[in-house]
Amino acid sequence: MATFYTTEEAKVRSSSSLASALDRSGLQLVRRVAVFHYTPAASELNNEWIVLGSLGIDDARIIPSLSYIRFSGTGTIDFKATLKKLGPTGTQTTISAATATVAALTAPIVLAPVAGVGDAIVLDQADKLILVLTTGASAVTLPVTCGIIIEIAYDAPAAG
């Protein structure tokens, strides 16, 4: 019967040094959640962004399926949201698939990974997270009476 090894175990098996063979720091990640708050201006238009900000660390891997958009307050809303990475040169990388059209402030929205990409998007210190709002109309409906709480789950390297 054949035996197969993960990339990490194969590296340990091929190492000539005991110290590097025992080093498991690459396997040590810390799961964190960054929480961003946004109060709508009630003038947001289709395809405009909410700049959430930077996580401030290198090699953070976003986990869309553990990330949420929550609401407080009252009112009617109408938009779809997509989480994206905004690089220092302005390049955008889609992190989550567009949510279904949001109309009620009752239940949190769980973000979903982009098909074929999963949780493979990695951020560095200079990268920012943005939430792109879209709708079929020219304006996004976000009343000033509602607050938006965006919770972004990510894995970060453990402090060494």
C-alpha positions as CSV (number, residue, x, y, z in Angstrom):
1,M,0.0,0.0,0.0
2,A,1.4,3.4,-1.0
3,T,2.0,6.2,1.6
4,F,1.5,9.8,0.6
5,Y,2.8,12.9,2.4
6,T,1.7,16.5,2.7
7,T,4.0,19.2,1.4
8,E,5.0,20.0,5.0
9,E,5.8,16.4,6.0
10,A,7.8,15.8,2.8
11,K,9.9,18.8,3.7
12,V,10.6,17.4,7.2
13,R,11.5,14.0,5.7
14,S,14.0,15.5,3.2
15,S,15.6,17.8,5.8
16,S,19.2,17.2,6.8
17,S,19.0,19.2,10.0
18,L,17.1,18.2,13.1
19,A,16.2,21.9,13.9
20,S,14.6,22.5,10.5
21,A,12.9,19.1,10.6
22,L,11.3,20.0,13.9
23,D,10.3,23.6,12.8
24,R,6.5,23.6,12.5
25,S,6.2,27.4,12.5
26,G,4.7,27.4,9.0
27,L,1.8,25.3,10.3
28,Q,1.0,27.7,13.1
29,L,-1.7,30.2,12.2
30,V,-3.9,32.3,14.4
31,R,-7.6,32.8,13.4
32,R,-8.7,36.4,14.0
33,V,-11.7,38.6,13.2
34,A,-11.4,42.2,12.2
35,V,-14.5,44.3,12.9
36,F,-15.3,47.4,10.9
37,H,-18.2,49.8,11.5
38,Y,-19.8,52.0,8.8
39,T,-22.6,54.6,9.1
40,P,-24.2,55.1,5.7
41,A,-24.2,58.6,4.1
42,A,-27.5,57.7,2.3
43,S,-25.9,58.9,-1.0
44,E,-24.0,55.7,-2.0
45,L,-24.3,55.0,-5.7
46,N,-24.1,51.7,-7.7
47,N,-20.5,50.3,-7.7
48,E,-19.2,52.6,-5.1
49,W,-16.9,51.3,-2.3
50,I,-16.7,51.4,1.4
51,V,-13.0,51.3,2.3
52,L,-12.8,49.1,5.4
53,G,-9.1,49.5,5.8
54,S,-5.9,47.4,6.2
55,L,-5.4,44.5,8.6
56,G,-1.9,45.8,9.2
57,I,-0.1,42.5,8.8
58,D,1.6,40.5,6.1
59,D,0.3,37.1,4.9
60,A,-3.2,37.4,6.2
61,R,-5.5,34.9,4.5
62,I,-9.2,36.0,4.3
63,I,-11.8,33.4,5.1
64,P,-15.0,34.6,3.4
65,S,-17.2,31.7,4.7
66,L,-16.6,32.9,8.3
67,S,-17.1,36.6,7.5
68,Y,-20.4,38.5,8.1
69,I,-22.2,41.7,7.4
70,R,-24.5,42.6,10.2
71,F,-26.9,45.5,10.6
72,S,-28.2,47.7,13.4
73,G,-31.0,50.2,13.4
74,T,-34.0,50.5,11.2
75,G,-34.8,51.1,7.6
76,T,-35.0,49.4,4.2
77,I,-31.9,48.5,2.3
78,D,-31.2,47.4,-1.3
79,F,-27.8,46.3,-2.5
80,K,-25.5,43.4,-3.1
81,A,-22.0,43.4,-1.5
82,T,-18.7,42.0,-2.7
83,L,-15.5,42.0,-0.6
84,K,-12.4,42.9,-2.5
85,K,-8.7,43.4,-1.9
86,L,-7.4,46.8,-3.0
87,G,-3.7,46.7,-3.7
88,P,-1.3,49.7,-3.3
89,T,-1.4,50.3,-7.1
90,G,-5.2,50.3,-7.2
91,T,-5.6,46.7,-8.4
92,Q,-8.7,45.0,-7.1
93,T,-8.9,41.3,-6.4
94,T,-12.3,39.8,-5.6
95,I,-12.4,37.9,-2.3
96,S,-16.1,37.0,-2.0
97,A,-18.9,36.3,-4.4
98,A,-21.6,39.0,-4.5
99,T,-24.2,38.4,-1.8
100,A,-27.8,38.0,-2.7
101,T,-29.8,41.3,-2.7
102,V,-30.1,42.5,0.8
103,A,-33.5,43.9,1.7
104,A,-34.0,43.3,5.5
105,L,-31.9,44.3,8.5
106,T,-32.8,41.2,10.4
107,A,-30.3,38.4,9.7
108,P,-26.5,38.7,9.2
109,I,-25.2,38.0,5.7
110,V,-22.5,35.4,5.4
111,L,-20.0,36.1,2.7
112,A,-19.2,33.3,0.2
113,P,-15.8,32.4,-1.4
114,V,-15.4,33.0,-5.1
115,A,-15.8,29.7,-7.0
116,G,-12.4,28.2,-7.8
117,V,-10.6,30.6,-5.5
118,G,-11.8,29.6,-2.0
119,D,-9.7,31.1,0.8
120,A,-6.6,31.6,-1.3
121,I,-6.5,35.5,-1.3
122,V,-3.6,36.7,0.9
123,L,-3.2,40.3,2.0
124,D,-0.1,42.2,2.9
125,Q,0.2,45.3,5.2
126,A,-0.3,47.8,2.3
127,D,-3.5,46.1,1.0
128,K,-6.9,47.4,2.0
129,L,-10.2,45.7,2.2
130,I,-13.1,47.3,0.4
131,L,-16.8,46.4,0.2
132,V,-18.3,47.1,-3.2
133,L,-22.0,47.8,-3.2
134,T,-24.0,47.1,-6.3
135,T,-27.7,47.2,-7.3
136,G,-29.8,47.2,-10.4
137,A,-30.6,50.9,-9.9
138,S,-28.3,53.9,-10.0
139,A,-28.4,54.3,-6.2
140,V,-27.9,51.9,-3.4
141,T,-30.5,52.1,-0.7
142,L,-28.8,52.5,2.7
143,P,-30.6,54.8,5.2
144,V,-28.6,56.8,7.7
145,T,-30.7,55.1,10.4
146,C,-28.9,51.8,9.9
147,G,-25.4,50.9,11.0
148,I,-23.3,48.2,9.2
149,I,-20.9,46.0,11.0
150,I,-18.5,44.1,8.8
151,E,-16.7,41.1,10.4
152,I,-13.8,39.8,8.4
153,A,-12.3,36.4,9.5
154,Y,-8.7,35.7,8.6
155,D,-5.8,33.5,9.4
156,A,-2.5,35.2,10.3
157,P,0.9,33.8,10.9
158,A,1.6,33.1,14.6
159,A,4.1,35.4,16.3
160,G,7.4,33.6,16.2
